[in-house]
Amino acid sequence: MLNFILNGLPFSTDEGINILELLKIKNINPQGIAIAINQEVIPKIDWENIMIHNNDNIIIITATAGG
C-alpha cells in the first residue's frame, strides 16, 4: 500500500502509480492544474514518468479565472 499526503490530507492507494494515474483515480481533469511533489513543481510533460512514493507530499493546484 502506498501512503502519501494529497492536498494536506492522508491518502492511500496501490503502489506503482504515476501522476496521471493518480489524477484518474481522483477523477481530476488534467487541464488547468499544476502539481508539486515535495515542494517541487512537476512539468506536465513529466507526469506520466514521475512515480509517486511513500510519504510524498503532493499538492494539486487548480487554476481559476478572475482577478
Secondary structure, DSSP 8 states (H G I E B T S, - for coil): -EEEEETTEEEEE-SS-BHHHHHHHTT--STTEEEEETTEEE-GGGTTT-B--TT-EEEEEE-----
